[in-house]
Amino acid sequence: MGQTNSWEVPCNTQISFTVTADSQQFTVDQSLLVVDQGDGTCISIIEGFTDSSVTQCIFGQTWLSQLYVYVPPPRA
């Protein structure tokens, strides 16, 4: 797919979204979406591809690692 861009955002950004997986809802807020770079700037962990024809985004493992997901084995 190619290279991605991260965007600089205000460090006081207040944002959240909810992901639904198999009827389970997980809300993610700015504590996992905004990363302080330690130099007075912050970046969003949401990345977009440099190729404008690619419409997907990458959310990264920062927020996913905060979720404990159990996927049961398929039924026989």
CORKA-V367665 format. One record per run of one state. SS is the DSSP state (@ for helix, = for strand, . for the rest). FROM is the first residue (numbers start at 1). LEN is the number of residues. Records with the same first field share a line. If there is no record, write none. Layout:
SS=FROM-LEN + FROM-LEN
This chain:
.=1-3 + 10-6 + 22-2 + 37-5 + 50-7 + 59-2 + 65-12
==4-6 + 16-6 + 24-6 + 34-3 + 42-8 + 57-2
@=30-4 + 61-4
